[in-house]
Amino acid sequence: MWLFYTPDIQDDMQLPEDEAGHCVRVLRMKEGDRIRLTDGKGFFYDAVISAVSGKRCMVHVENIEKQAPLWSGHLHIAVAPTKLMDRNEWFVEKAVEIGVDEITFLKTDHSERDVIKMERIEKIAVSAMKQSQKANLPVLNGMTSLRSFIEHGFDGDRFIAHCEPGSKLLLQDAVVSGHNSLVLIGPEGDFSPEEIDIALKAGFKPISLGPSRLRTETAALVAVHIMNLAGQSRE
């Protein structure tokens, strides 16, 4: 059954214009057809199309279902976006499919990109949420300076992946099932020594993602996967 994103379904019994267009004009669905909705806040809605008029598609909700948590803890990945936008979009799509609670884009000393068009990122995240049959849309944060981000704080375990030499745990050995986890991933040129020092002094633990040198978006996705797997573990 097709899944549609309806963030305001609790207050407005119609599909948003873009979802209504896909439902009616592309899929040729009509009054009486059954569809499934999600508000992106943890709930699915079983509904029936009650009326179609122009660009409007009204629905009648018959059942509400809360999706059981797919992992434990709050999983947050903060990454310096790459120069090529399609690589950032690929990362967001795959991270949402795997499962993550929050994504933040970082402005760092060696950043290749200063601006992120969040409207496009949000559309990709919504599409990935629907494709992977999830009811929770991750929080998406636009460009934030690393220093401000670190000062903001985080209630949970904090990690930084960097390429400087030194003692590091593998992320899979450092992340704890059920704990909130935040991982920082730097740009292609890595975090600057000053940024690494600031993070370590703020309580971030240095971690490794393995012996291979990974591209930024690959490293970020590996980190998401490791956190998600740990969050799925049940003691």
Buried (B, 14 or more C-beta within 10 A) or exposed (E): EBBBBBBEBEEEBBBBEEBBBBBBEEEEBEEEBEBBBBBBEBBBBBBBBBEBEEEEBBBEBEEBEEBEEEBBBBBBBBBBBBEEBEBBBBBBBBBBBBBBBBBBBBBBBEBBBEEBEBEEBBBBBBBBBBEBEBBBBBEBBEBBEBBEBBEEEBEEBBBBBBEEEEEBEEBBEBBBBEBBBBBBBBBEBBBBEEBBEBBBEBEBBBBBBEEEEBEBBBBBBBBBBBBBBBBEEEE
